[in-house]
């Protein structure tokens, strides 16, 4: 990153005051607090510097505003999308990030070297465990016994809490370096490492006892006895933000034995389940997590959230069956209330979920997935509800009410279904299988959806099974076709995505 603190930048970039603009690698960060440090500005872009495969970021910094040039336009788009879901804050003051009119920053060599040194200091902070400068609390306020690592327990977890949600909430208090999530005694817990114990203290003071979502998902926070986390995998259960090169892990990787031993007095069984694919921060899931994190119960942050999604780039050849295949797929992430195909745009539809949390989950997991041969786009709609047609008005069957659908999985608060929400994967979890149905029956049934069954495994009681298709797209199709399928003996098959492999 290259930082500049001369007054000429204000003249050079005065054309950037307009809010809208075409995507550019150069981002304009406005309304910075006067006392903000260079390090804090750099930290905003740190999770995105590796989006394009190159660890580089160039910038120009003045009081009140900054300009960052990322390695690729894709990385810049990701950063803008991420921070548009919830307004980022520095020093408890909202700041604004938009595209610059400029395609690149011109900076002199001396400034560039100085800024790159700052960037390296931020990215290398894990190695030295050195505090990041520019914190808002003096170093002396922290006792030597306090650790930069927090232990977080989520009580009353009615909605899933993802690693990205934790990152968004806690990064308001400083650079989050690493997060490990795990389950102990059926309770979701996490270890989260800041670059500085001061930041950990601030986060604990502000967040301990707060609710992430309305009236649920309560944060219980304490200092860990550990001072450094050794993260082995970057996936949806653990992440080292300073080491984007880490593998996602296969099978069921466990935590580093040294960490597990050091943490034995605080907890046991620190197993970190592997993920089929890494949920890196620069993607749609991160933006959705940011929006969900925006509802954390802190002063000045509003609750709520749009329940209506806009789904576009649908395969128009199957538009007549959209009303049938949407509810099973979206029901994995929430209870679908209504679906409406747009009259003048048959490749797009509106879907209303039961609440804003469910719409965020569906958007984060389904945007960019392939369905009927096309990559679908899922975003929040400007509409607040999907209106049913007025009585006597024929809307050609484009709107359907699913309020009383048997597909609903989340009516009951605290249902175990809330703990089993995973991204689409090639492996499906099957449940509610009657004793009379054999492996061959299920293999044939799923092969008839047009895909190839690669593997199958019954659980011990034969009421549940894992079934692996050859691709994620085939698994999505199979779930659409067979969730709630009548297997006889009053058993309707339940199908969801699994985090496991066979």
HELIX and SHEET records of a PDB file:
HELIX    1   1 UNK A    8  UNK A   12  1                                   5    
HELIX    2   2 UNK A   14  UNK A   17  5                                   4    
HELIX    3   3 UNK A   38  UNK A   46  1                                   9    
HELIX    4   4 UNK A   73  UNK A   85  1                                  13    
HELIX    5   5 UNK A  109  UNK A  123  1                                  15    
HELIX    6   6 UNK A  125  UNK A  128  1                                   4    
HELIX    7   7 UNK A  139  UNK A  141  5                                   3    
HELIX    8   8 UNK A  163  UNK A  170  1                                   8    
HELIX    9   9 UNK A  171  UNK A  173  5                                   3    
HELIX   10  10 UNK A  197  UNK A  207  1                                  11    
HELIX   11  11 UNK A  257  UNK A  262  1                                   6    
HELIX   12  12 UNK A  284  UNK A  293  1                                  10    
HELIX   13  13 UNK A  316  UNK A  321  5                                   6    
HELIX   14  14 UNK A  322  UNK A  330  1                                   9    
HELIX   15  15 UNK A  356  UNK A  366  1                                  11    
HELIX   16  16 UNK A  416  UNK A  419  5                                   4    
HELIX   17  17 UNK A  439  UNK A  447  1                                   9    
HELIX   18  18 UNK A  472  UNK A  482  1                                  11    
SHEET    1   A 4 UNK A  57  UNK A  62  0                                        
SHEET    2   A 4 UNK A  65  UNK A  70 -1                                        
SHEET    3   A 4 UNK A  26  UNK A  30 -1                                        
SHEET    4   A 4 UNK A  96  UNK A  99 -1                                        
SHEET    1   B 2 UNK A  89  UNK A  90  0                                        
SHEET    2   B 2 UNK A  93  UNK A  94 -1                                        
SHEET    1   C 6 UNK A 211  UNK A 213  0                                        
SHEET    2   C 6 UNK A 216  UNK A 223 -1                                        
SHEET    3   C 6 UNK A 149  UNK A 155 -1                                        
SHEET    4   C 6 UNK A 187  UNK A 194 -1                                        
SHEET    5   C 6 UNK A 176  UNK A 184 -1                                        
SHEET    6   C 6 UNK A 238  UNK A 240 -1                                        
SHEET    1   D 5 UNK A 377  UNK A 380  0                                        
SHEET    2   D 5 UNK A 308  UNK A 312 -1                                        
SHEET    3   D 5 UNK A 345  UNK A 353 -1                                        
SHEET    4   D 5 UNK A 336  UNK A 342 -1                                        
SHEET    5   D 5 UNK A 399  UNK A 401 -1                                        
SHEET    1   E 2 UNK A 370  UNK A 371  0                                        
SHEET    2   E 2 UNK A 374  UNK A 375 -1                                        
SHEET    1   F 4 UNK A 453  UNK A 458  0                                        
SHEET    2   F 4 UNK A 465  UNK A 469 -1                                        
SHEET    3   F 4 UNK A 427  UNK A 431 -1                                        
SHEET    4   F 4 UNK A 494  UNK A 497 -1                                        
SHEET    1   G 2 UNK A 486  UNK A 488  0                                        
SHEET    2   G 2 UNK A 491  UNK A 492 -1                                        
END                                                                             
